[in-house]
């Protein structure tokens, strides 16, 4: 069996889980943050493969297509990046920022949160 997690009508995992425990852990992550419309769906592997072969192109195909559309200026790269950052799970954005842009991302994080005092109120910076 393979498993997927749905939150508010959106499938939140990028890949199917091959065991129920991992799927339940992800589902609990969403319920513990206040989501109520969370459920785990189970599929027989053959059903998914048959459906995907008949209805869906491979995800890698879409990666290539999106890159081509940006490169050929059909899509605005800033808009695509903004949309992806808003669409991707926060854990994926964090991992990506640490893998590819750790120095800049960590410096900005430090700059932003060093400007907050213990009450989370911004401190006025005086020149």
BELBELMO-V639068 format. One record per pair of residues at least 6 apart in sequence whose C-alpha atoms are under 8 Angstrom apart, sorted by the first residue. I is the first residue (numbers start at 1). GAP is how many residues later the second one is. If there is no record, write none. Layout:
# BELBELMO-V639068
I/GAP
I/GAP
This chain:
# BELBELMO-V639068
1/17
1/18
1/41
1/42
1/43
1/44
2/14
2/15
2/16
2/17
2/18
2/40
2/41
2/42
2/43
3/13
3/14
3/15
3/16
3/17
3/20
3/37
3/38
3/39
3/40
4/7
4/8
4/9
4/11
4/12
4/13
4/19
4/36
4/37
4/38
5/6
5/7
5/8
5/18
5/21
5/22
5/33
5/34
5/35
5/36
6/6
6/21
6/31
6/32
6/33
6/34
6/35
7/23
7/28
7/30
7/31
7/32
8/28
8/29
8/30
9/28
12/77
17/6
23/17
24/16
27/11
27/12
27/13
30/8
31/7
69/6
70/6
70/7
85/8
97/8
98/7
115/7
115/8
116/6
116/7
117/6
